[in-house]
Amino acid sequence: MSRRRRSAAGSAVAVVAILAVGVGAVAGVIWFLSAREPALNRERCTATLDGTGWELAPVQAENAALVVGTSIQRGLPARAGTIGLATALQESSLVNIDYGDRDSLGLFQQRPSQGWGTTTEIMDPVYSTNGFYAGLEQVDGWQDLEVTVAAQAVQRSAFPDAYAQHETLARAWASSLTGHSPGSVTCELFAVAAEDELVEVPKLLARDLGVPGEAVSADGALTTIDAGVLPFESAERSTWTVAHWAVATAKATGTAEVRAEGLVWTRASGDWSPLDAGSEPLARGTVTVTLGTPTDAPR
């Protein structure tokens, strides 16, 4: 083989090696953001805004539902959800991690030494999310500030401009999770597995959106939710806030189907579609959630 050919072959090998490293790095990121699911995991959730889909891993989508839901419970506008999500995306990739810079912890990387609470408190995502919003509410005129400026006013990060890079994704998810754009949140998930550690729908619904028990009725695998208890004047917006929440948290609850406003999302299809003509229509402002049957089948 000539020197030129050997050189070309060597370059080809180097390119393949570099590509392999790059592919491995991407796979590693997906593995982390999917909360250590199997290596070939393709589970993902998407919020669509203006025709563009913005993806999160299921664990991130579940935390996004909590962050936005907490802003709703506190009576804050959708912009607060955008700021909260952009902040958590930068600080922890929307994963409730138990480590960080110095003593930083949790979704918002809050520090016990800076008065944010105890380690146990900060690792409770409900506590830490409320702590973030309590800080945001103390910022004068936060509603009119740029997202990264508002976030920095609370966080006091060493990288004050970093939050801006997450603004569009955060806005897409905040918009959908506050009931805008019907059918804009979808999830592609595996079948419910026997080893999945599932959370009851009413329990998570009360935690994230503050929906009281009397607005939820369960009959076997079917849960019916009265979305009208949410603080929105529009019944459609209330309905889609609950419906989008139900899809975003489907991995955690084992949900196989969500119905709202003449549409149905299924775990099998991963998307929303019109109900069959023969299906019984739901009452206005009602969302139904049907749990899947756990299976031992390989993924």
N, C-alpha and C positions, 0 to 999 in steps of 0.2 A: 504494500500500500504506500502511495506517495505521501510525502510530508503534508501536502495540501489536503489530501483526503483524510489523513489521520487527524489533522487539525479540525476539519469539518465534522468528523465523527465525534471528536472530543467536545466540540461546541454543542452538538446535538444532545450528547449525554448530559452536558451541563444544563441545557435548557430544560430537559426532561426532569432533571433533579430539582431545579428551581421551581418548575410547575408543580412537582409533587409536594414540595415544601409548602407552596402557596395553597394548594388544595387541602393539605393537612391542616394548615392554619385556619382556613375557612371552616372546615369540618369541626375543628376544636371550638370555634366561636359558637357554631350552631349547637354543639353538644352542651356547652355551658348555659346558653340562653334557654335551652329546652329542659333545664333542671335535671341534667344528667340522664336523659332518656337514651334508649339504644342508639348505636352509632348511625344507623340508617334511618333515623327518625325524620319524617317529613311533616310532622304535625305543625300547624301554623294557624294563626288567626289574622284576619285582615280587616281594616277599616278603610272604606273607600270615600274619598273626598274629591269632588270635581273630576271624576273619572280615573283617578289614580289610587291604587291600593297601597296601603302602608301596613307592612307585616310586623307582627310580634309573635314570639313563642307563646304557647298556652300559659305558662307561668307568668309571663309578662302581662298578657291580656287580663288574667285574673287580678293582678295587682293594679292594672290600669282601671279596672272596674271599681276597685276599692277607692283609689285616689279620686276618681271623678265622682263616684257615689258619695264620698265624704263631703265634697264641695257642695253637692246638692243638699245634703242634710244640713249643712251650715247656711243654706240660703244664698250661696254665692253664684255669680253668673258663670257661664261656660268658660269664660276667659280664665277663671281661677283654675279650672281643670286643666287647661292648656299649660299654664304656668307650673302647676303641680307635676304634671307628666313630664314636661321638659326638664324639670329639676331632677326628678327621680331617674330619668333616662341617663342624664349626665352623671349623677352621683353613684348609681348602683346598677345601671342597665335595667332598672325596674325589677330587680331581684332582691329579696330581703336577705342580704348577706350579713354574716356575723363577723366581718373584718373590714378593714379600711385603713386610711392614713391615720397614723397615731391611734387614737381610741375611737375613731369614727365607726359607726355601725348602722345597719338597717337600710331601708329604702332611700332615705334622705341623707345617709351618712352623718347623722347627728352625734355629737360628742358628749358623753357624760360629764367630762371635765369642764365643758362650757355651759353647763346648766340645762341641758336638754332633757335630762331625766336619768334614771338608772339604766344599766345595761339591759335588764329585763324589760323595762318600760319601752326603751327605744326599739328593741327587737320585736315588740308588738306593733304590727303595721298600722293598726287602728290608732294607737297612741301617737306614733311618729307622724302619721299623716295629719292628724288633728293638730299636732304641735307645729307642723309646717304652716298650715293655714292660719293658725293663731298668730304666728309671726308675720305672715303676709298681710293679715287684716290690720296690723299695727303700722304698716307702711303707708304714709300719706299719698293718696292719689294712685295707689297701685293699679287700679283699673285702667289707667291711661298710660302706664309705663310700658316700654318695650318688655317683652317676655324676659329677656336675659337680664335686664336692669332690675325688674321686680324680683326675679329669683335670687340675684346677687344681694339684694337688700336684705333678704332673709338669711341666706347661706353664708355670705362673706367668704366666698371661695378665693383661692389663690389664682383661679382661672375664671375671671368674671365674665368673659365673653363666650365661654364654652357652651352655655345653655342654648344659645341661638341656633346651633346646628340641629337641635332636636325640635325646633318650633313647628315645622310643618307636620311631621308625624304626630306630635302631641296635639296639634289643632284638629287633625283628622279624627283621632280617637276621642278627644273631648267632645267634638261636635256630635259624633255618632252616639256616644254614651250619655249624652244629654238629650237624646230623642230626635235629633235631626236626621234627615235622609233615611227614610224607611228601608230596611233590608241592607243597610250599609256595613254591618258587621257580620262576618262569616268566619267559620273555623273548619279546617280540615283535620279530623282527628281519627285515631284508631278506634276500633270497637272497644267498649268498656271491658277491661280485663279484671279477672277475679282478684288480682293482687293490688288493684288500685285502691288507694286510701281516699274515700269519698267523703264529702261534706254534705250535710242535708241542705236542700234548697231553701227551706224557710229560715234556717239558721244563718246561712250566708247572705240571703236577701235582707234580713234584718240588720246584719252587720254593715253591709255595703250601702244600702239605700234607706235603711230605717223603716222598712215596710213592716207594720205590726202584724202579729199573728192572726188577728181577726180578718185581715185582708187576704189571707192565704188559706186555701183548703186543699187537703191531700186525700186522694182516694187511690190507694195502692201506688202504682208507679206514676200516676197522673197528679200534678199539682196545678191548681187554678189560682191565678193571682189577679186581684183587683188593682190595676195600675192607677186608678183614680185617686188613690191616697197620696200620690206624689204632688209636690207643690207647684204644678204647672197648670195654667189656665186651659191649655190645649189638651184634649183627651188623646189626640193622636201622638203628641209629643210624649205624654206620660206612658202611653202604651209602648212606644218604641224605645223609650229609656229602659223599661223593664225587659223588653224582648232582646235588645242588644246586650244588656247585662247578662241575660240567661245564656246567650250564645258565647259570650266572652268567658263565662265561668263554667262552660259545659264540661271541660276536662276535669275540673275539681269536683263537680257534682255528679258526674256520670250521666249527664243529660244526653238523650238520643234524638229528641225532637222538641222544637219550639214553634208554637203557632201564635200569630198575631195579625189582625187586620187583613184577613183573607190570604195570608202568606204562611208558608211553613219552611223552617230550616230543619234539615235532618243531618245527623252525623254521617249517615251513609253517603249523602250527596255532597255535603260540605257547603251547600248554597241554599238560598231562598228560592222558592218557586210557588206558583199559585196553588191553592188548595184544590183538590179534585171537586168537580161539579157536584158530586153527591155528598160532600162533607158538610156536616152541620156547622153553620156559621157561628162565630163567637160573638158574645155580647160586646158592645162598644166599650173599650177600655179594659178588656180582659186579655190576659196572656196565659197560655197553658204550656206547661213543661212536662215532658214525659221522659222518665229515666230509662236507660238501656239495661238490658240483661247482661250481667257479667259473663264472660266466656273465658275458658282456659286455652283457647286457640292461639297459636303463635302469631306474633305480629309481623 
